[in-house]
Amino acid sequence: MRINRSVGGDLAQILDQVGETIRARNRLKRQVAALTAEGKISAMVLGFLPIGMGLILYSSNPDYMDPLFSRTIGLVMLGVAVGLLVAGALWLKKLIDVEY
């Protein structure tokens, strides 16, 4: 305000423009929050889906899942799957975390 008083200009117009900028930033923050909430839900579903399917398969037919836990190749596959699941979760977390 002091600069405007010394330089001159329409103070009302400048304050209107500042108010509109603040409202636009708040509107953008709300939109980003809504979109990242959708991404967070997607990340949770994608993270828990393999675990849930594995538990359902194991409870319905344990003999089908037994080679996964008793053989070396099964344990390797399980380790790779867990590693990829963690890598995907970290990637989605980085993707969802938006800085503005």
Contacts in CASP RR format, 6 or more apart in sequence:
PFRMAT RR
TARGET T0000
AUTHOR 0000-0000-0000
METHOD contacts of the structure
MODEL  1
MRINRSVGGDLAQILDQVGETIRARNRLKRQVAALTAEGKISAMVLGFLP
IGMGLILYSSNPDYMDPLFSRTIGLVMLGVAVGLLVAGALWLKKLIDVEY
1 11 0 8 1.000
4 11 0 8 1.000
4 14 0 8 1.000
5 11 0 8 1.000
28 100 0 8 1.000
29 100 0 8 1.000
32 98 0 8 1.000
32 100 0 8 1.000
36 96 0 8 1.000
36 97 0 8 1.000
36 98 0 8 1.000
39 92 0 8 1.000
39 96 0 8 1.000
40 96 0 8 1.000
42 92 0 8 1.000
43 89 0 8 1.000
43 92 0 8 1.000
43 93 0 8 1.000
43 96 0 8 1.000
46 92 0 8 1.000
47 85 0 8 1.000
47 89 0 8 1.000
50 81 0 8 1.000
50 85 0 8 1.000
54 65 0 8 1.000
57 64 0 8 1.000
57 65 0 8 1.000
58 65 0 8 1.000
67 74 0 8 1.000
68 74 0 8 1.000
68 75 0 8 1.000
68 77 0 8 1.000
68 78 0 8 1.000
69 75 0 8 1.000
69 78 0 8 1.000
END
